[in-house]
Amino acid sequence: MLMSYIILAIGGALGAILRYLVSIYFSKLFGNYFPIGTLIVNIIGSFILGFFMGLILEKLPPTSLRKIFIAIGFSGSFTTMSSLSYETLVFIIKKQYFKAGINVFLNISLCLISTFIGYLLAKKIKG
């Protein structure tokens, strides 16, 4: 049980650090007009989770250290529902309803598509 917590913490720390770096990079690249950093990390994280689910994770028990590291630790901290919610709320408060709707729509639809593509790619690689 202790090893599960350690693996979870390592995966979570790596995902959070990488999320921060990717978000900062894309904010500098595109500015703060739209939360592109959050969108990018959510798409990438969804792809990674879909890929590893298709490759190895779906057959592993929930207590598997690989599943804990990738699915809960890394992907859970790399992607960010709370930032999506906050950034959307800011748009709503500023009465930028179109941006709020686009933000939610892009995150949900592109992340679902990305997860599916990752899953299909893993299945194709597996044969």
KEVEXVO-308808 format. One record per atom (N, C-alpha, C): residue number from 1; atom name; chain; residue in one letter; x, y, z. Coordinates in pm, whole numbers, plus 32768, in hexadecimal, padded with zeros to 4 digits. Last residue first. Layout:
N
PT  num  atome  chaine  residu    c1    c2    c3
PT  NUM     CA       A       A     X     Y     Z
...
***
This chain:
127
PT  num  atome  chaine  residu    c1    c2    c3
PT  127      N       A       G  7F59  7E2E  735E
PT  127     CA       A       G  7F37  7DCC  72F8
PT  127      C       A       G  7EBC  7D83  7311
PT  126      N       A       K  7FC9  7EFD  73E8
PT  126     CA       A       K  7FC4  7E79  7428
PT  126      C       A       K  7FA5  7E0A  73C4
PT  125      N       A       I  7F96  7FCC  7336
PT  125     CA       A       I  8021  7FA7  7353
PT  125      C       A       I  8027  7F1B  738F
PT  124      N       A       K  7E80  7FD5  734A
PT  124     CA       A       K  7EBE  7FB8  72C9
PT  124      C       A       K  7F4F  7F8B  72DC
PT  123      N       A       K  7E5E  801B  7455
PT  123     CA       A       K  7E28  7F9A  7426
PT  123      C       A       K  7E68  7F73  73A1
PT  122      N       A       A  7ED4  811A  744E
PT  122     CA       A       A  7F0E  80B0  74A0
PT  122      C       A       A  7EDE  8027  7473
PT  121      N       A       L  7E1E  819D  73A5
PT  121     CA       A       L  7EAB  8190  737E
PT  121      C       A       L  7EEE  8120  73CD
PT  120      N       A       L  7D34  8195  7440
PT  120     CA       A       L  7D3A  814E  73C0
PT  120      C       A       L  7DC9  8139  7392
PT  119      N       A       Y  7D87  8239  751A
PT  119     CA       A       Y  7D5C  81AF  7530
PT  119      C       A       Y  7D67  815E  74AF
PT  118      N       A       G  7DB6  832C  7497
PT  118     CA       A       G  7E21  82E9  74E2
PT  118      C       A       G  7E02  8256  74F7
PT  117      N       A       I  7CB3  835D  7436
PT  117     CA       A       I  7D22  834B  73D8
PT  117      C       A       I  7D96  8304  741D
PT  116      N       A       F  7C29  837B  752C
PT  116     CA       A       F  7C03  8312  74CD
PT  116      C       A       F  7C73  82F6  746A
PT  115      N       A       T  7CA6  845D  7593
PT  115     CA       A       T  7CA8  83DF  75DE
PT  115      C       A       T  7C8B  836A  7581
PT  114      N       A       S  7C61  8517  74CB
PT  114     CA       A       S  7CED  84F7  74E5
PT  114      C       A       S  7CFB  8473  7531
PT  113      N       A       I  7B4B  8523  74EB
PT  113     CA       A       I  7B84  84F5  746B
PT  113      C       A       I  7C15  84CA  747F
PT  112      N       A       L  7B46  858F  75EE
PT  112     CA       A       L  7B07  850D  75D2
PT  112      C       A       L  7B3F  84D2  7551
PT  111      N       A       C  7BC8  8682  75BE
PT  111     CA       A       C  7C01  8620  761B
PT  111      C       A       C  7BC6  8595  7606
PT  110      N       A       L  7B1C  8702  750C
PT  110     CA       A       L  7BA3  86DE  74E0
PT  110      C       A       L  7BE5  867A  753D
PT  109      N       A       S  7A2E  871A  75AF
PT  109     CA       A       S  7A2E  86D1  752F
PT  109      C       A       S  7ABB  86A6  7506
PT  108      N       A       I  7A84  87A8  7699
PT  108     CA       A       I  7A3C  8729  76A1
PT  108      C       A       I  7A4B  86DB  761F
PT  107      N       A       N  7B10  888B  7630
PT  107     CA       A       N  7B4D  8830  7691
PT  107      C       A       N  7B08  87A9  7694
PT  106      N       A       L  7A53  8900  7580
PT  106     CA       A       L  7AD3  88CF  754F
PT  106      C       A       L  7B13  886D  75AF
PT  105      N       A       F  797B  893D  7635
PT  105     CA       A       F  7967  88E7  75C1
PT  105      C       A       F  79EC  88AC  7591
PT  104      N       A       V  79F5  89EE  76ED
PT  104     CA       A       V  79BC  896F  771A
PT  104      C       A       V  79B0  890E  76A5
PT  103      N       A       N  7A45  8ABD  7639
PT  103     CA       A       N  7AA4  8A7D  7693
PT  103      C       A       N  7A71  89F4  76C1
PT  102      N       A       I  7954  8B09  75C3
PT  102     CA       A       I  79BD  8ACF  7570
PT  102      C       A       I  7A21  8A84  75C7
PT  101      N       A       G  78D2  8B76  76A6
PT  101     CA       A       G  789B  8B02  765F
PT  101      C       A       G  7902  8ABC  760A
PT  100      N       A       A  7980  8C4C  76E0
PT  100     CA       A       A  7963  8BE5  7745
PT  100      C       A       A  792F  8B66  7702
PT   99      N       A       K  7971  8CE2  75F6
PT   99     CA       A       K  79F1  8CA6  761D
PT   99      C       A       K  79DB  8C36  7683
PT   98      N       A       F  7861  8D2C  760D
PT   98     CA       A       F  788F  8CDE  7599
PT   98      C       A       F  7913  8C98  75BA
PT   97      N       A       Y  785C  8DC6  76F5
PT   97     CA       A       Y  7815  8D46  76F0
PT   97      C       A       Y  7843  8CEF  767C
PT   96      N       A       Q  78DA  8E8D  779F
PT   96     CA       A       Q  7913  8E5B  7722
PT   96      C       A       Q  78DD  8DCC  770D
PT   95      N       A       K  78A9  8F03  7893
PT   95     CA       A       K  783E  8F02  782D
PT   95      C       A       K  7872  8EDE  77A2
PT   94      N       A       K  7959  8ED9  7956
PT   94     CA       A       K  7977  8F49  78FC
PT   94      C       A       K  7910  8F56  788C
PT   93      N       A       I  78EB  8DEF  79BC
PT   93     CA       A       I  78E8  8E69  7A0E
PT   93      C       A       I  7900  8EE5  79B8
PT   92      N       A       I  7931  8D43  78E8
PT   92     CA       A       I  78A3  8D5E  7908
PT   92      C       A       I  7896  8DDF  7959
PT   91      N       A       F  7A49  8D3E  78F9
PT   91     CA       A       F  7A08  8D6E  787E
PT   91      C       A       F  7976  8D94  789A
PT   90      N       A       V  7A5E  8CCE  79FA
PT   90     CA       A       V  7A91  8D55  79E2
PT   90      C       A       V  7A53  8D90  7964
PT   89      N       A       L  79F7  8BCE  79C4
PT   89     CA       A       L  79AF  8C28  7A1E
PT   89      C       A       L  79DC  8CB9  7A0B
PT   88      N       A       T  7AC7  8B6B  7926
PT   88     CA       A       T  7A42  8B7C  78EC
PT   88      C       A       T  79EE  8BDC  7941
PT   87      N       A       E  7B92  8B5F  79E3
PT   87     CA       A       E  7BA2  8BB6  796D
PT   87      C       A       E  7B1C  8BCF  7928
PT   86      N       A       Y  7B21  8AA1  7A97
PT   86     CA       A       Y  7B41  8B29  7AC2
PT   86      C       A       Y  7B49  8B88  7A4A
PT   85      N       A       S  7B0B  89BA  79F5
PT   85     CA       A       S  7A96  89F4  7A38
PT   85      C       A       S  7AAE  8A86  7A5E
PT   84      N       A       L  7C18  8993  79AD
PT   84     CA       A       L  7BB0  89A5  7946
PT   84      C       A       L  7B36  89E9  7983
PT   83      N       A       S  7C84  8967  7AAA
PT   83     CA       A       S  7CAC  89DE  7A5C
PT   83      C       A       S  7C48  89FB  79EE
PT   82      N       A       S  7C03  8874  7AE8
PT   82     CA       A       S  7BEE  88EA  7B3C
PT   82      C       A       S  7C16  896B  7AF4
PT   81      N       A       M  7C61  87BF  7A30
PT   81     CA       A       M  7BD4  87E6  7A2A
PT   81      C       A       M  7BBC  8866  7A7B
PT   80      N       A       T  7D7C  8779  799F
PT   80     CA       A       T  7D4B  87D3  7A06
PT   80      C       A       T  7CBC  8801  79F0
PT   79      N       A       T  7E91  8690  7987
PT   79     CA       A       T  7E16  86CF  7954
PT   79      C       A       T  7DD6  871F  79C4
PT   78      N       A       F  7F55  8645  7A42
PT   78     CA       A       F  7F7A  868D  79C8
PT   78      C       A       F  7F02  86D4  798C
PT   77      N       A       S  7EDC  85B3  7B08
PT   77     CA       A       S  7F13  8636  7B2C
PT   77      C       A       S  7F3C  8687  7AB2
PT   76      N       A       G  7E7E  84D4  7A79
PT   76     CA       A       G  7E25  851E  7AD2
PT   76      C       A       G  7E59  85A7  7AF7
PT   75      N       A       S  7F61  8473  79F9
PT   75     CA       A       S  7EF4  84AE  79A9
PT   75      C       A       S  7E96  8501  79FF
PT   74      N       A       F  7FFF  8425  7AE7
PT   74     CA       A       F  802D  847F  7A7D
PT   74      C       A       F  7FBA  84C2  7A33
PT   73      N       A       G  7F39  8397  7BA0
PT   73     CA       A       G  7FA3  83F6  7BC2
PT   73      C       A       G  7FC2  8458  7B53
PT   72      N       A       I  7E7C  82FF  7B08
PT   72     CA       A       I  7E53  8353  7B78
PT   72      C       A       I  7EBC  83BF  7B94
PT   71      N       A       A  7F07  828F  7A27
PT   71     CA       A       A  7E7C  82BC  7A1F
PT   71      C       A       A  7E57  831E  7A8E
PT   70      N       A       I  801C  825F  7A78
PT   70     CA       A       I  7FF5  82A0  79FA
PT   70      C       A       I  7F6A  82DE  7A02
PT   69      N       A       F  801D  81F2  7B85
PT   69     CA       A       F  807D  8257  7B58
PT   69      C       A       F  8049  82A6  7AE0
PT   68      N       A       I  7F4C  8137  7B84
PT   68     CA       A       I  7F4D  81A3  7BE7
PT   68      C       A       I  7FA8  8214  7BB8
PT   67      N       A       K  7FA5  808C  7ABA
PT   67     CA       A       K  7F26  80D4  7AAA
PT   67      C       A       K  7F20  814A  7B0A
PT   66      N       A       R  8091  802D  7B2E
PT   66     CA       A       R  8096  8074  7AAD
PT   66      C       A       R  8017  80C6  7A98
PT   65      N       A       L  8030  7FAB  7C12
PT   65     CA       A       L  8084  8022  7C22
PT   65      C       A       L  808F  8071  7BA0
PT   64      N       A       S  7EE1  7F42  7C2E
PT   64     CA       A       S  7F60  7F36  7BE7
PT   64      C       A       S  7FB0  7FB8  7BF4
PT   63      N       A       T  7DE5  7F56  7C94
PT   63     CA       A       T  7E53  7F68  7CF2
PT   63      C       A       T  7EDD  7F5B  7CB0
PT   62      N       A       P  7D34  7F16  7BC7
PT   62     CA       A       P  7D3C  7FA2  7BF6
PT   62      C       A       P  7DB3  7FBD  7C52
PT   61      N       A       P  7DE2  7E31  7AE7
PT   61     CA       A       P  7D87  7E4E  7B57
PT   61      C       A       P  7D99  7EDE  7B86
PT   60      N       A       L  7DF8  7E56  7981
PT   60     CA       A       L  7E36  7E52  7A05
PT   60      C       A       L  7DCE  7E6C  7A72
PT   59      N       A       K  7D87  7E7F  788F
PT   59     CA       A       K  7D8B  7DF4  78BF
PT   59      C       A       K  7DC5  7DE8  794C
PT   58      N       A       E  7DA7  7F8A  785C
PT   58     CA       A       E  7D1F  7F57  786A
PT   58      C       A       E  7D1B  7EC8  789F
PT   57      N       A       L  7EBD  7FC3  783D
PT   57     CA       A       L  7E78  7FDE  78BC
PT   57      C       A       L  7DF0  7F9D  78CA
PT   56      N       A       I  7F3D  7F98  7742
PT   56     CA       A       I  7F53  7F3E  77B4
PT   56      C       A       I  7EF1  7F4E  7827
PT   55      N       A       L  7EC8  801F  765D
PT   55     CA       A       L  7F43  7FD0  7656
PT   55      C       A       L  7F4C  7F6B  76C8
PT   54      N       A       G  7DE4  80AC  76A2
PT   54     CA       A       G  7DDF  804D  7634
PT   54      C       A       G  7E56  7FEF  7630
PT   53      N       A       M  7E4D  8145  7771
PT   53     CA       A       M  7DDB  80EC  778B
PT   53      C       A       M  7DD3  8082  771E
PT   52      N       A       F  7F10  81D4  76E8
PT   52     CA       A       F  7F39  8170  7749
PT   52      C       A       F  7EC8  8113  7773
PT   51      N       A       F  7E65  8273  7643
PT   51     CA       A       F  7ECD  821D  760B
PT   51      C       A       F  7EF4  81AF  766D
PT   50      N       A       G  7DC6  82FF  76FB
PT   50     CA       A       G  7D89  82A5  7699
PT   50      C       A       G  7DEC  8242  7661
PT   49      N       A       L  7E93  8392  777D
PT   49     CA       A       L  7E41  8332  77C7
PT   49      C       A       L  7DFE  82CF  7769
PT   48      N       A       I  7EF7  842A  76A4
PT   48     CA       A       I  7F4F  83D0  76F0
PT   48      C       A       I  7EFD  8367  773B
PT   47      N       A       F  7E10  84BD  765D
PT   47     CA       A       F  7E4F  8461  75FD
PT   47      C       A       F  7EA5  83FA  7647
PT   46      N       A       S  7DED  8551  7746
PT   46     CA       A       S  7D84  84F5  771B
PT   46      C       A       S  7DBB  848F  76B8
PT   45      N       A       G  7ED7  85EB  7743
PT   45     CA       A       G  7EBD  858D  77B1
PT   45      C       A       G  7E53  8527  778E
PT   44      N       A       I  7EAA  8683  7659
PT   44     CA       A       I  7F1E  8629  7663
PT   44      C       A       I  7F06  85BF  76CF
PT   43      N       A       I  7DBF  8710  76A8
PT   43     CA       A       I  7DC1  86BC  762F
PT   43      C       A       I  7E33  8656  7636
PT   42      N       A       N  7E17  8795  778F
PT   42     CA       A       N  7DA6  8738  7797
PT   42      C       A       N  7DA1  86DC  771D
PT   41      N       A       V  7EE4  8833  772D
PT   41     CA       A       V  7F04  87C9  778E
PT   41      C       A       V  7E92  8766  7799
PT   40      N       A       I  7E4C  88D8  7679
PT   40     CA       A       I  7EB8  8882  7648
PT   40      C       A       I  7ED6  8812  76AC
PT   39      N       A       L  7D9C  8961  772A
PT   39     CA       A       L  7D67  890D  76BE
PT   39      C       A       L  7DD1  88AA  768E
PT   38      N       A       T  7E55  89EC  77C5
PT   38     CA       A       T  7DFD  8989  7804
PT   38      C       A       T  7DC6  892A  779B
PT   37      N       A       G  7EC3  8A93  76FD
PT   37     CA       A       G  7F17  8A37  774A
PT   37      C       A       G  7EC6  89C9  778B
PT   36      N       A       I  7DF3  8B35  76A5
PT   36     CA       A       I  7E23  8ACC  764C
PT   36      C       A       I  7E7A  8A66  7696
PT   35      N       A       P  7D1D  8BF0  7709
PT   35     CA       A       P  7D70  8B94  7758
PT   35      C       A       P  7D9F  8B1B  7707
PT   34      N       A       F  7D47  8D1F  7651
PT   34     CA       A       F  7CFA  8CA3  7662
PT   34      C       A       F  7D53  8C40  76AC
PT   33      N       A       Y  7DF2  8DF4  767E
PT   33     CA       A       Y  7D6E  8E0D  7644
PT   33      C       A       Y  7D10  8D97  765B
PT   32      N       A       N  7EF7  8DF1  76D4
PT   32     CA       A       N  7E8E  8DCA  7733
PT   32      C       A       N  7E02  8DE3  7700
PT   31      N       A       G  7FE9  8D61  75EC
PT   31     CA       A       G  7FAE  8DCA  763D
PT   31      C       A       G  7F3C  8D95  7693
PT   30      N       A       F  806F  8C9B  7560
PT   30     CA       A       F  7FF0  8CCC  752A
PT   30      C       A       F  7FB1  8D3F  7579
PT   29      N       A       L  8164  8C76  75EC
PT   29     CA       A       L  815F  8C6C  755B
PT   29      C       A       L  80E2  8CAF  7522
PT   28      N       A       K  8124  8C88  76F8
PT   28     CA       A       K  8186  8CE6  76C0
PT   28      C       A       K  817D  8CE9  7628
PT   27      N       A       S  8073  8BB3  7704
PT   27     CA       A       S  8043  8C39  7728
PT   27      C       A       S  80A2  8CA3  76F0
PT   26      N       A       F  8119  8ADE  76C3
PT   26     CA       A       F  80B1  8B05  7664
PT   26      C       A       F  8074  8B8D  7685
PT   25      N       A       Y  81C3  8ADE  77AA
PT   25     CA       A       Y  81F9  8AE9  7723
PT   25      C       A       Y  818F  8B1B  76C1
PT   24      N       A       I  810E  8AB8  787C
PT   24     CA       A       I  815E  8B33  7876
PT   24      C       A       I  8192  8B48  77E8
PT   23      N       A       S  80B2  89B4  783C
PT   23     CA       A       S  8055  8A26  7844
PT   23      C       A       S  809F  8AAA  7838
PT   22      N       A       V  819F  891E  7850
PT   22     CA       A       V  8157  8926  77D0
PT   22      C       A       V  80F9  899E  77D0
PT   21      N       A       L  81DC  8941  7963
PT   21     CA       A       L  823A  896A  78FA
PT   21      C       A       L  81F5  897C  7873
PT   20      N       A       Y  80F6  88D4  79E1
PT   20     CA       A       Y  811F  895F  79F9
PT   20      C       A       Y  8179  8991  7989
PT   19      N       A       R  8103  87CC  7986
PT   19     CA       A       R  808F  8821  7967
PT   19      C       A       R  80B3  88B3  7977
PT   18      N       A       L  81F3  8778  79FC
PT   18     CA       A       L  81EA  8781  796B
PT   18      C       A       L  8173  87D8  7941
PT   17      N       A       I  81A4  8782  7B0A
PT   17     CA       A       I  8215  87D3  7ADA
PT   17      C       A       I  820D  87E4  7A44
PT   16      N       A       A  80D1  86C6  7B09
PT   16     CA       A       A  80B9  8752  7B30
PT   16      C       A       A  8128  87AE  7AFE
PT   15      N       A       G  8153  85D7  7ABB
PT   15     CA       A       G  80E6  860E  7A6B
PT   15      C       A       G  80CE  86A1  7A89
PT   14      N       A       L  820A  85B7  7B91
PT   14     CA       A       L  8239  85C6  7B06
PT   14      C       A       L  81CE  8604  7AAE
PT   13      N       A       A  8158  859D  7C6A
PT   13     CA       A       A  81BA  860A  7C66
PT   13      C       A       A  81EB  8622  7BD8
PT   12      N       A       G  80CA  84B4  7C22
PT   12     CA       A       G  8085  8534  7C34
PT   12      C       A       G  80E4  85AA  7C2C
PT   11      N       A       G  8197  83F4  7C24
PT   11     CA       A       G  814B  8410  7BA9
PT   11      C       A       G  8105  8496  7BAF
PT   10      N       A       I  81DC  8409  7D35
PT   10     CA       A       I  8240  8423  7CCC
PT   10      C       A       I  81F9  8444  7C49
PT    9      N       A       A  80EB  83C2  7DB4
PT    9     CA       A       A  8128  8445  7DCC
PT    9      C       A       A  818D  8469  7D60
PT    8      N       A       L  80C8  82BA  7D57
PT    8     CA       A       L  8063  8320  7D3C
PT    8      C       A       L  809F  83AD  7D4A
PT    7      N       A       I  81A9  8241  7DCC
PT    7     CA       A       I  819B  8244  7D3A
PT    7      C       A       I  8136  82B0  7D10
PT    6      N       A       I  8161  8264  7EDB
PT    6     CA       A       I  81DE  829D  7EA7
PT    6      C       A       I  81D7  82AB  7E0F
PT    5      N       A       Y  8075  81D3  7EEA
PT    5     CA       A       Y  8075  8262  7F09
PT    5      C       A       Y  80F1  82A7  7ED1
PT    4      N       A       S  80D3  80D2  7EAB
PT    4     CA       A       S  806C  8111  7E58
PT    4      C       A       S  806A  81A8  7E6D
PT    3      N       A       M  817C  80A1  7F83
PT    3     CA       A       M  81B7  80B1  7EFE
PT    3      C       A       M  8152  80F2  7E9F
PT    2      N       A       L  80C1  807E  804D
PT    2     CA       A       L  811A  80F2  8052
PT    2      C       A       L  8157  810C  7FC9
PT    1      N       A       M  8052  7F89  8000
PT    1     CA       A       M  8000  8000  8000
PT    1      C       A       M  8057  807E  8000
***
